[in-house]
Amino acid sequence: DAIARESAQQVSNFNAQNLANIVWTYATLGVRAPQLFDAIARESTQRIGSFNGQDLANTSWAFATLGIPAPQLFDAIARES
């Protein structure tokens, strides 16, 4: 969808909470957006140190709920927790 495409292009402008909230919202709605989730996984992995506990929980829950693999992101989350 257009929102997912535009958001994927803007992930570098989002803070940790924004990134977590976006994937949480998509997962809550049951909407898979592979390009968006890939972009957010890459960005989140690079900036994992800026995520608080809630951001980490929401992000990991969203990827797991939709069954979207993101091994580098999950490794980063594990190191951070």
KARASUL-V834822 format. One record per pair of residues at least 6 apart in sequence whose ideal C-beta (glycine too) atoms are under 7 Angstrom apart, sorted by the first residue. I is the first residue (numbers start at 1). J is the second residue. Records with the same first field share a line. If there is no record, write none. Layout:
I->J, J
This chain:
4->33, 35, 36
5->35
7->22, 36
8->35, 36, 39
11->19, 39, 40, 43
12->43
16->47, 50, 51, 55
17->55
19->40, 43, 44, 59
20->51, 55, 58, 59
22->40
23->37, 40, 59, 62, 63
24->58, 61, 62
26->33, 62
27->61, 62, 65, 66
32->66
37->63, 68
41->70, 73
44->59, 73
45->72, 73, 76
48->76, 77, 80
49->80
51->80
56->77, 80, 81
60->74, 77
63->70, 73
